[in-house]
Amino acid sequence: MYLDLTNKNNINQLKQAAQIIKDGGIVVFPTETVYGIGANAFHEGAIKRLYEIKHRPFHQNTSLLVNSLEMIELIAQKPTPLEYALIHEFFPGPLTLIVKTNHKVSSIVAGTTNTFGVRMPQNEIALKLIEYANVPIATPSANIAGKPSGTNIKNIMEDFKEQVDCYIDGGNSKLGISSTIVQVIDEVPHILREGVISAKQIHDFCSHFLSNH
């Protein structure tokens, strides 16, 4: 299935894609950073298929896209004060926060570390898809492992072809750069990948927060 939502004039079409996610299918969709390839985070078979399509090693954890703090609290251990502060400051947006699993989602997404990333995308199509599916969506970038992250739906379709059940075209990615990944350990932020949000922005925010709490 191919859905053209470049003009976002029929966002209700996403209900079809959301049903595919619920049923254990694989959907490629836009976010503000790069395109993601997503599956229902609660569906073990879908997650296995997602990893196989991407050629992603099973020991690697992945990121889940959510649309609310409540959804994070459903799937992760209780965030620390600094993690809550980062969520309130940078969500929705191009920040992925590493959190500890509470084992509600497929064990595959937590890899060998018992952690996974959570992000709330700043993209209407992605947020609506999560809302309609009503599940967190395991969403690594839409590329074969080792290749550059996908920012154009046509190139992504050439890579994955019929292995994906639904492609959602939202036009070229707005930012085209992956999210910044942060892990808080003992209330100290560690930048695992610098993306759109700079390491300085993260460290400045955290320093200010911690000095006032």
Steps between C-alpha positions, in 0.01 A plus 500: 500500500617852415343807662581843361467747787737763364216755523361349824153553351366161604665417831218250574665262252746435780235285669574232240873517577427497875300178458797345318721592799248355748479177299877449500587655164791725403449867404747759369403855597649849530625676810658845516852348514509207254252235388434217742407137445259398772329206667274446802734499803277242674505254206800263522454361149480847346818611679688189379388572145603866535852401606527247218389752236757753620775235548528636855688286756261365764729601788451869412223690672283742305283808550126523558292793385227616740247783506466563873673485836239242603619268223860531625386417854316196366811340349798632699614513858410826673712783358735687733446875568761592237344262246159656564655845452656396166166355386313821587765720337573312176191286423360506240820548304825346375614354834512128583526416869636160609275347768485168687235253388231377737466191277154589364626526141676234290830402662671539161469881507706513821782293352758379751494825702139494631468855366351663193460848362177699519417798284195711434527618139410853396314386191124495454493178295716307749303624801164417340623154402598430863167644623292284263706185568489575875829314555863610519661438161849346488661724239862485390593712199370375165819361351685173468746475791822680408343716229417872543168581668212541253362849433318434170220244468589393144855401600367313804249310284785388273681358804211315664258437209218256594646418843312801644120490527436874475701802385387846611636785289532825693747664263871538567602504867490849652828470691670206330724438802446232765392588853743564785518201739543564873534256788480623860714299743494605867343832389790571263413535127710299253472588130503172306438666164501870418229591252280804445520606867861579594685345793545855634123557503450180698780568748396865549139399567596220740749720689235769544239246612729323748627826650140601575385167645 
